[in-house]
């Protein structure tokens, strides 16, 4: 059971507090996802802080979308979504040794991303979510299963993931689940993060 936390940098959110809670609860990977309004300088500073927290505990730090920030900060790798750089181009930028995640929601896209150099796949939205605007319809556990069975890299289910729903995603073949709102939107982020470890 592996857990990714994706940061929420929307106004009013406290990504550092949420990251600290998730790491304390035992989350394995922190993905820094800067919203569009976040400047590169702010994204760099946030990544440096998160990376220092991850390094202290031997955890992994990735940066979504902004690969130059991942490189500049010395993160472990990055993640590209459907509207970001193509996977092959992202792999050239990050180099052969970095972790590179790619978004996929069907087996064909998934196989192409792996062939182009993806280390793992972010698959979803598994369930409906309000954390990110403009997402396609949820694919459910069966959609996650279809991708997991098509590739030989880890599949990370994302989108509307709650502690109550995580089990069915692992059962569908997800190597890990990625969490945003279930922790960042909680009154007590640590208690919310701990729910995923029970």
C-alpha positions as CSV (number, residue, x, y, z in Angstrom):
1,X,0.0,0.0,0.0
2,X,1.8,3.1,-1.3
3,X,0.6,6.7,-0.9
4,X,1.3,9.8,-2.9
5,X,0.3,13.3,-1.7
6,X,-0.3,15.9,-4.4
7,X,0.0,19.4,-3.0
8,X,-2.8,21.8,-3.3
9,X,-1.5,25.4,-3.9
10,X,-4.8,27.0,-4.4
11,X,-5.5,30.2,-2.4
12,X,-6.2,29.5,1.2
13,X,-4.4,26.2,1.3
14,X,-1.3,25.4,3.3
15,X,0.8,23.0,1.3
16,X,3.7,22.8,3.8
17,X,1.4,21.9,6.7
18,X,-0.3,19.2,4.5
19,X,3.0,17.8,3.4
20,X,4.3,17.6,7.0
21,X,1.1,15.8,8.0
22,X,1.3,13.3,5.1
23,X,5.0,12.5,5.7
24,X,4.3,12.0,9.4
25,X,1.5,9.6,8.5
26,X,3.9,7.6,6.3
27,X,3.1,8.8,2.8
28,X,5.9,7.6,0.4
29,X,5.8,10.3,-2.4
30,X,5.1,14.0,-2.4
31,X,4.2,15.5,-5.8
32,X,4.5,19.3,-5.8
33,X,1.8,20.5,-8.2
34,X,1.9,24.3,-8.6
35,X,-1.3,25.9,-9.7
36,X,-1.1,28.3,-12.7
37,X,-1.1,31.4,-10.5
38,X,2.0,30.2,-8.7
39,X,5.2,31.9,-10.0
40,X,8.3,29.8,-10.9
41,X,10.1,31.4,-8.0
42,X,7.3,30.4,-5.6
43,X,7.2,26.9,-7.1
44,X,11.0,26.6,-6.7
45,X,10.9,27.7,-3.1
46,X,8.1,25.4,-2.3
47,X,9.8,22.5,-4.0
48,X,13.1,23.1,-2.1
49,X,11.2,23.1,1.2
50,X,9.3,19.9,0.4
51,X,12.4,18.2,-0.9
52,X,14.2,19.0,2.3
53,X,11.3,17.4,4.3
54,X,11.4,14.3,2.0
55,X,15.1,13.9,2.2
56,X,15.1,13.9,6.0
57,X,12.8,10.8,5.9
58,X,14.1,9.1,2.8
59,X,10.9,9.8,0.8
60,X,10.5,10.8,-2.8
61,X,9.7,14.3,-4.2
62,X,8.4,14.9,-7.6
63,X,7.3,18.1,-9.4
64,X,4.2,18.0,-11.6
65,X,4.2,19.9,-15.0
66,X,7.2,22.2,-14.4
67,X,10.2,20.0,-15.2
68,X,12.6,22.9,-15.1
69,X,11.6,23.4,-11.4
70,X,12.2,19.7,-10.7
71,X,15.7,20.0,-12.2
72,X,16.6,23.3,-10.6
73,X,15.5,22.1,-7.2
74,X,17.1,18.7,-7.5
75,X,13.9,16.7,-7.1
76,X,13.7,13.0,-7.8
77,X,11.7,13.5,-11.0
78,X,8.5,14.9,-12.4
79,X,5.1,14.1,-13.7
80,X,3.5,15.3,-17.0
81,X,-0.2,15.5,-17.6
82,X,-2.2,15.2,-20.8
83,X,-1.6,18.8,-21.8
84,X,2.0,19.0,-20.7
85,X,5.1,18.1,-22.6
86,X,5.0,14.8,-24.4
87,X,6.5,11.9,-22.4
88,X,9.4,11.4,-24.8
89,X,10.4,15.1,-24.6
90,X,10.0,15.0,-20.8
91,X,12.3,12.0,-20.6
92,X,14.9,13.9,-22.6
93,X,14.8,16.8,-20.3
94,X,14.9,14.8,-17.0
95,X,17.5,12.3,-18.2
96,X,17.4,8.5,-18.0
97,X,17.8,8.2,-14.2
98,X,14.9,10.4,-13.0
99,X,11.4,9.2,-12.1
100,X,8.9,10.3,-14.7
101,X,5.2,9.9,-14.3
102,X,2.7,10.4,-17.0
103,X,-1.1,10.7,-17.0
104,X,-3.1,7.9,-18.8
105,X,-6.7,6.9,-18.7
106,X,-6.9,4.1,-21.2
107,X,-4.6,1.1,-22.1
108,X,-3.5,2.6,-25.5
109,X,-2.3,5.9,-24.0
110,X,-0.7,4.0,-21.1
111,X,1.3,1.7,-23.4
112,X,2.5,4.6,-25.5
113,X,3.6,6.6,-22.4
114,X,5.6,3.6,-21.1
115,X,7.2,3.1,-24.5
116,X,8.2,6.8,-24.5
117,X,9.9,6.5,-21.1
118,X,7.3,6.8,-18.3
119,X,8.4,5.2,-15.0
120,X,4.9,5.1,-13.6
121,X,1.4,6.1,-14.7
122,X,-1.1,8.4,-12.9
123,X,-4.5,7.0,-13.8
124,X,-7.8,8.8,-13.4
125,X,-9.8,10.5,-12.4
126,X,-10.8,7.3,-10.6
127,X,-13.8,9.1,-9.1
128,X,-15.4,12.5,-9.5
129,X,-13.3,15.3,-8.0
130,X,-13.5,19.1,-7.6
131,X,-9.8,19.5,-6.8
132,X,-8.8,20.1,-10.5
133,X,-11.0,21.8,-13.1
134,X,-11.7,20.5,-16.6
135,X,-11.1,16.8,-15.9
136,X,-12.9,14.2,-18.0
137,X,-15.4,11.8,-16.6
138,X,-14.3,9.4,-13.9
139,X,-13.1,6.0,-15.1
140,X,-13.8,4.1,-11.8
141,X,-11.9,1.1,-10.5
142,X,-12.5,-0.9,-13.7
143,X,-10.8,1.8,-15.7
144,X,-7.8,1.7,-13.4
145,X,-7.8,-2.1,-13.7
146,X,-7.8,-1.9,-17.6
147,X,-4.7,0.3,-17.5
148,X,-2.9,-1.7,-14.8
149,X,-3.3,-4.9,-16.8
150,X,-2.0,-3.3,-20.0
151,X,1.4,-2.1,-18.6
152,X,4.3,-3.4,-16.5
153,X,5.0,-0.2,-14.6
154,X,3.3,1.0,-11.4
155,X,-0.1,2.5,-11.7
156,X,-1.1,5.3,-9.3
157,X,-4.8,5.9,-9.1
158,X,-5.8,9.6,-8.6
159,X,-9.0,11.6,-8.5
160,X,-11.6,11.7,-5.8
161,X,-9.6,9.2,-3.7
162,X,-10.8,8.8,-0.1
163,X,-9.6,6.4,2.6
164,X,-12.9,4.5,2.2
165,X,-12.4,4.1,-1.6
166,X,-8.6,3.3,-1.6
167,X,-9.1,-0.4,-1.0
168,X,-11.1,-1.0,-4.2
169,X,-8.4,0.8,-6.2
170,X,-5.6,-1.4,-4.8
171,X,-7.8,-4.4,-5.5
172,X,-8.1,-3.2,-9.1
173,X,-4.3,-3.3,-9.5
174,X,-3.2,0.2,-8.4
175,X,0.3,0.1,-7.0
176,X,-0.5,3.4,-5.1
177,X,-3.2,6.0,-4.7
178,X,-2.6,9.7,-5.0
179,X,-4.5,12.0,-2.6
180,X,-5.2,15.7,-2.8
181,X,-8.4,17.0,-1.3
182,X,-9.0,14.2,1.2
183,X,-5.9,15.5,3.1
184,X,-5.5,19.2,2.1
185,X,-9.2,19.9,2.5
186,X,-9.4,18.3,6.0
187,X,-9.7,20.2,9.2
188,X,-7.0,17.9,10.6
189,X,-4.7,16.9,7.8
190,X,-2.7,14.5,9.9
191,X,-5.8,12.6,11.1
192,X,-7.0,12.5,7.5
193,X,-3.7,11.2,6.2
194,X,-3.6,8.5,8.9
195,X,-7.0,7.2,7.7
196,X,-5.2,6.0,4.6
197,X,-2.7,3.9,6.6
198,X,-5.2,1.9,8.5
